Amino acid sequence: MTDPNIPPPERVVHQTTINTTSPERKGGGGFMAFILGGLIVAVAVIGWFLYSGGRPPAAPEAPEVNLDINVPAPKLPEAPQLPDVPRPAEPPTVTTPAPEPQG
């Protein structure tokens, strides 16, 4: 065992820190892709206009269709006759009472 009255031996801790500077990264790759894509689209549109003469392709003319369709209509059965409409009732008449004798 070690003697508690003897100080412990000195411990030397070595720590090495290395700071390196990385080269600056430029984030222009996304912007350049956007510009390149826009140029490709612009060239495609200009090529379409030059190839088609600036007009959209004409639709082919539809052939004239003249149809005469005669279909016999189905014959429906006779409907029953409606009953006669009843005459409206006469309004009730009220007789005026005879005057009472005075006397």
Backbone hydrogen bonds in HBPLUS format (Angstrom, degrees):
<---DONOR---> <-ACCEPTOR-->    atom                        ^
c    i                          cat <-CA-CA->   ^        H-A-AA   ^      H-
h    n   atom  resd res      DA  || num        DHA   H-A  angle D-A-AA Bond
n    s   type  num  typ     dist DA aas  dist angle  dist       angle   num
A0006-ILE N   A0003-ASP O   3.28 MM   3  5.72 167.4  2.30 114.2 118.0     1
A0032-MET N   A0028-GLY O   3.02 MM   4  6.08 156.7  2.07 145.4 152.0     2
A0033-ALA N   A0029-GLY O   3.07 MM   4  6.25 151.7  2.15 142.4 149.8     3
A0034-PHE N   A0030-GLY O   3.06 MM   4  6.29 152.8  2.13 143.3 150.4     4
A0035-ILE N   A0031-PHE O   2.99 MM   4  6.28 161.5  2.02 151.9 156.2     5
A0036-LEU N   A0032-MET O   2.91 MM   4  6.07 161.8  1.94 148.3 153.7     6
A0037-GLY N   A0033-ALA O   2.88 MM   4  6.02 158.5  1.93 146.8 152.7     7
A0038-GLY N   A0034-PHE O   2.96 MM   4  6.18 156.4  2.01 146.8 153.3     8
A0039-LEU N   A0035-ILE O   2.98 MM   4  6.24 152.1  2.06 147.2 154.7     9
A0040-ILE N   A0036-LEU O   3.04 MM   4  6.30 154.0  2.11 146.9 153.7    10
A0041-VAL N   A0037-GLY O   3.04 MM   4  6.30 160.2  2.08 150.1 154.9    11
A0042-ALA N   A0038-GLY O   2.94 MM   4  6.13 159.0  1.99 146.6 152.7    12
A0043-VAL N   A0039-LEU O   2.93 MM   4  6.13 159.6  1.98 149.5 154.4    13
A0044-ALA N   A0040-ILE O   3.01 MM   4  6.21 154.2  2.08 145.4 152.5    14
A0045-VAL N   A0041-VAL O   2.97 MM   4  6.24 157.3  2.02 152.5 158.0    15
A0046-ILE N   A0042-ALA O   2.98 MM   4  6.18 166.4  2.00 151.9 155.7    16
A0047-GLY N   A0043-VAL O   2.92 MM   4  6.03 157.8  1.97 145.8 152.3    17
A0048-TRP N   A0044-ALA O   3.00 MM   4  6.19 151.5  2.08 143.1 150.5    18
A0049-PHE N   A0045-VAL O   3.03 MM   4  6.33 161.1  2.07 152.5 156.9    19
A0050-LEU N   A0046-ILE O   2.98 MM   4  6.23 160.5  2.02 150.8 156.3    20
A0051-TYR N   A0047-GLY O   2.88 MM   4  5.97 158.3  1.93 148.3 154.6    21
A0052-SER N   A0048-TRP O   2.91 MM   4  5.96 162.6  1.94 151.3 155.7    22
A0053-GLY N   A0049-PHE O   3.01 MM   4  5.66 116.6  2.42 136.4 148.0    23
A0054-GLY N   A0049-PHE O   2.85 MM   5  4.37 124.0  2.17 132.4 139.7    24
